[in-house]
């Protein structure tokens, strides 16, 4: 996608009127960040085999810098190459945009299907396990558990998929509310509760060589405050856009 968008820019087809920022796109931005945030789901399995762990911070920093560079290239080339961006970026690449090579055209059209086929089962299994833990179900699972929790994890997204194809709407909703909970409220609350439990179990002054530079509890409160502000702003934006 970066190559084809760059080819279009090199041919002189450049979008000239690009706004610096659009507040109306904030919910979509947060929603996209939620999907990008899903990479954290795989971090434990990626980090475990790395040896020695002393170089872990450097490796992960370089990794995320590379990810940022590719995201920036993907975003800015698409921003200046296309006048009207589709909600799914891959839909912008018709046959004429892929150097008249039908293979790349069909591959890019089906790319979201490939990614969903790989990520959806993992996310559904994780949600099933979390639901079982939430309802305090123990192993081995009963026949009812084997049916109820997988269906509870799978049926709602399937119903939504049959109900609407407006990806922008879905991203806005997930980014506005579920995204704020996943990225801000839940992690900050877990940190506060875990630190409280640690003090209760081990005492106040326990040395930790792996402590974060953001170990002060006020950082967690700042994150919660930011989540509160974000929810208010995006809710106001939804109401304004409906009017």
Secondary structure, DSSP 8 states (H G I E B T S, - for coil): -HHHHHHHHHTT-------S--GGGHHHHHHHHHHHHGGGGGHHHHHHT-S-GGGHHHHHHHHHHHHHHHHHHHHHHHHHH-SS--SSGGGG--GGGGTT-HHHHHHHHHHHHHHHHHHHHHHHHHHHHHHHHHTT--SS--HHHHHHHHHHHHHHHHHHHHH---HHHHHHHIIIIIHHIIIIIHHHHHHHHHHHHHHHHH-S----TT--TT-SHHHHHHHHHHHHHHHHHHHHHHHHHH-
